[in-house]
Amino acid sequence: YAHAINSAISISANPKIYGMFQSTRPNSYIRAVRHVISPSAGFSFSPDISNLMPNYYHTIRYPRSMGRVSEKTYSMFEGYLYGTPVARGSVGAISLSLNNNLEMKVLSKNDTTGEPKKVSILDNLNFSSSYNPFVDTLRWNDISMNGATRLLNNRINVTFGGSFSPYALDEAGNKYNRSHFKETRKLVRLTRFNINIGTAFQSGQGKKSETTGETLSLIH
């Protein structure tokens, strides 16, 4: 049995930014367009207090070829159900995300009331990534992207997603600690992309509703 002391601090901010465009033309089909931007930033940090628990970790030295000696640090609790009570080393991350929502109000051609109808252009378009300042290399995680929209009066649902890497590839095809922009003058490298298109329909008797879809994926 081991007592654990875990200390951590975290902070986050989630503002919202609204943008609105309204048409000044009296006969315009599009009456207004609204864009909602939701950026988010967070920071979490757990300091290294493993030196306060000297019995949790041990370092062994073992010989290698050519007279060299290597060191390895292991935990007394390796392989146990709950692991070591206190992690070794500082742990933390800076997380960033940016979500977008875009919709507009339009005049319906079949509506005689003259009231505009709300139409979704993008239900969401989200980008997210994180940065770890406590590792030696590859501090940035891949940039994740996902979004959703509806077409043809909400009859077709489209969802899509992908990921982008900020790092370049070496000759063996592995990413290493060099910016993709410095290698190619392109901001990021596409590593994965997928899109799903589906629709819902109902039988003539109105007894059954079904959904069908098609998925396209690209992995690089």
C-alpha positions in Angstrom: 0.0 0.0 0.0 1.4 3.4 -0.9 0.1 6.9 -0.2 0.1 9.2 -3.1 0.4 13.0 -3.3 -0.8 14.4 -6.6 -0.8 18.1 -7.4 -2.1 19.7 -10.5 -3.3 23.0 -11.9 -5.5 23.7 -14.9 -7.0 26.8 -16.5 -9.2 27.3 -19.5 -11.0 30.0 -21.5 -13.9 29.6 -23.8 -15.1 32.9 -25.4 -17.6 33.3 -28.2 -17.4 35.7 -31.1 -20.4 36.6 -33.1 -20.4 38.0 -36.6 -23.5 39.1 -38.5 -24.1 40.2 -42.1 -27.5 41.6 -43.0 -28.6 42.3 -46.6 -29.7 45.8 -47.4 -31.4 44.8 -50.7 -35.2 44.5 -50.2 -35.6 41.7 -52.7 -32.5 39.7 -51.7 -33.1 35.9 -51.3 -30.5 35.8 -48.4 -31.6 38.1 -45.6 -28.8 37.5 -43.1 -25.7 35.4 -42.4 -24.5 34.7 -38.9 -21.0 33.3 -38.0 -20.3 32.0 -34.5 -16.6 31.4 -33.6 -15.9 29.6 -30.4 -12.1 29.5 -29.7 -10.9 27.5 -26.7 -7.6 27.4 -24.9 -6.5 25.4 -21.9 -3.4 24.7 -19.8 -2.8 21.8 -17.4 0.3 21.1 -15.4 1.4 18.5 -12.8 4.9 19.2 -11.3 7.5 16.5 -10.8 7.3 15.4 -7.1 8.7 12.0 -7.6 11.8 13.1 -5.7 9.6 13.4 -2.6 8.8 9.7 -2.9 12.3 8.1 -3.2 11.0 4.5 -2.8 8.7 4.6 -5.8 11.5 4.6 -8.4 14.9 2.9 -8.7 17.7 3.3 -11.2 19.9 0.4 -12.3 23.1 0.4 -14.3 23.9 -2.4 -16.7 26.9 -2.9 -19.0 26.7 -2.7 -22.7 29.1 -3.6 -25.5 32.5 -1.7 -25.8 32.6 -1.1 -22.1 29.6 1.3 -22.1 27.2 1.4 -19.2 23.5 2.4 -19.5 21.0 3.4 -16.9 17.3 2.5 -16.6 14.8 3.8 -14.2 11.9 1.6 -13.3 9.0 1.8 -10.9 8.3 -0.6 -8.0 4.7 -0.6 -9.1 5.3 -1.5 -12.8 2.7 -4.0 -14.0 0.5 -3.5 -11.0 -3.2 -2.9 -11.5 -3.1 0.8 -10.5 0.4 1.7 -11.6 2.7 4.1 -9.8 0.9 6.5 -7.5 3.1 9.4 -8.6 4.2 9.9 -12.2 7.9 10.6 -12.8 8.6 13.9 -14.5 6.5 17.0 -15.1 3.3 16.5 -17.1 1.3 19.2 -18.9 -0.2 20.3 -22.1 -1.6 23.4 -23.8 -4.8 22.6 -25.7 -6.2 24.8 -28.5 -9.4 24.5 -30.5 -11.5 26.6 -32.8 -15.1 25.8 -33.6 -17.2 27.5 -36.3 -21.0 27.6 -36.9 -22.4 29.2 -39.9 -26.1 29.7 -40.7 -28.3 32.1 -42.7 -31.9 33.3 -43.0 -33.5 33.0 -46.5 -36.9 33.8 -47.9 -38.7 30.7 -48.9 -40.1 30.7 -52.4 -43.2 28.7 -51.4 -43.9 30.6 -48.2 -46.4 33.5 -48.6 -46.0 34.8 -45.0 -42.8 36.6 -45.9 -41.0 35.2 -42.8 -37.4 34.2 -43.4 -36.3 30.6 -42.8 -33.2 29.6 -40.9 -30.8 27.4 -43.0 -27.7 25.8 -41.6 -24.5 26.1 -43.8 -22.1 24.5 -41.4 -23.4 22.8 -38.2 -19.8 22.8 -37.0 -16.3 23.0 -38.3 -13.8 22.3 -35.5 -10.0 22.4 -35.4 -8.0 21.2 -32.4 -4.5 20.4 -31.3 -2.3 20.4 -28.3 1.3 21.3 -27.4 3.4 19.5 -24.8 6.4 21.6 -23.5 7.8 18.9 -21.4 9.0 16.5 -24.1 12.2 16.9 -26.1 10.8 16.4 -29.6 7.5 16.4 -31.5 5.8 18.7 -29.0 2.9 19.4 -31.3 0.2 16.8 -31.7 -1.6 16.4 -35.1 -4.3 19.0 -35.9 -7.7 17.3 -35.9 -10.5 18.6 -38.0 -14.2 17.6 -38.1 -17.3 19.1 -39.4 -21.0 18.5 -40.4 -23.5 20.1 -42.6 -26.9 19.3 -44.1 -28.0 19.7 -47.8 -31.2 19.7 -49.8 -33.5 21.0 -47.1 -31.9 18.7 -44.5 -32.4 15.5 -46.6 -28.7 14.8 -46.9 -26.4 14.7 -43.9 -22.7 15.2 -44.5 -20.0 14.6 -41.9 -16.3 14.8 -42.5 -13.0 14.8 -40.6 -9.3 14.6 -41.0 -5.9 15.2 -39.4 -2.9 17.2 -40.4 0.7 16.9 -39.2 3.0 20.0 -38.8 6.1 17.7 -39.1 8.0 16.5 -42.1 8.7 12.9 -43.1 12.2 11.4 -43.3 13.4 9.1 -46.1 11.8 6.1 -44.3 8.4 7.8 -44.1 8.6 8.6 -40.4 7.9 12.0 -39.0 10.8 13.7 -37.3 11.4 17.0 -35.5 11.5 19.3 -38.5 8.7 21.6 -39.7 6.8 20.4 -42.8 6.7 24.1 -43.8 10.5 24.4 -43.8 10.8 21.3 -46.0 8.0 22.0 -48.5 6.8 25.6 -47.9 3.4 24.0 -47.2 1.8 24.8 -43.9 0.8 21.3 -42.8 0.7 17.7 -44.2 -2.6 15.8 -44.7 -2.4 12.4 -43.0 -6.1 11.3 -43.0 -9.4 12.4 -44.4 -12.8 10.8 -44.4 -16.3 11.9 -45.5 -19.7 10.3 -44.9 -22.8 11.1 -46.8 -26.2 9.8 -45.6 -29.9 10.4 -46.2 -33.1 9.3 -44.4 -36.2 8.3 -46.2 -39.6 6.9 -45.3 -41.9 4.4 -47.0 -45.1 5.5 -48.7 -47.2 4.0 -45.9 -45.1 6.0 -43.3 -44.4 2.9 -41.3 -40.7 2.7 -41.6 -37.8 5.1 -41.7 -34.4 4.0 -43.0 -31.0 5.6 -43.4 -28.3 4.9 -45.9 -24.9 6.4 -46.4 -21.6 6.2 -48.2 -18.2 6.7 -46.6 -15.0 7.7 -48.3 -11.7 7.6 -46.5 -8.2 8.7 -47.4 -5.2 7.8 -45.2 -1.7 9.0 -46.1 
